[in-house]
């Protein structure tokens, strides 16, 4: 038996604000290895918005190289 999570309906198109729950699921899915394209399609998020949110939140998967810090 599979545990199903009831997600809120994706917002209609346009300048929408996604709930924190949607961002939590998107973050979890991304860190678990799913592509940004799959996540954006599932949750109705624009790719640019996804990448902006991921950068602001410091999302980094284990399969990505560590950022280079230059002084």
QUIBEL-V574877 format. One record per backbone hydrogen bond with DSSP energy under -1.0 kcal/mol. NH is the residue of the N-H (numbers start at 1). CO is the residue of the C=O. E is the energy in kcal/mol with one decimal. If there is no record, write none. Layout:
# QUIBEL-V574877
NH CO E
NH CO E
This chain:
# QUIBEL-V574877
16 14 -1.5
23 19 -1.9
24 20 -2.5
25 21 -2.3
26 22 -2.7
27 23 -2.7
28 24 -2.3
29 25 -2.7
30 26 -2.5
31 27 -2.8
32 28 -1.5
33 30 -1.7
34 29 -2.2
39 35 -2.1
40 36 -3.0
41 37 -2.0
42 38 -2.2
43 39 -2.4
44 40 -1.3
45 40 -1.6
50 46 -2.6
51 47 -2.8
52 48 -2.2
53 49 -2.5
54 50 -2.8
55 51 -2.5
56 52 -2.3
57 53 -2.0
59 54 -2.4
64 61 -1.7
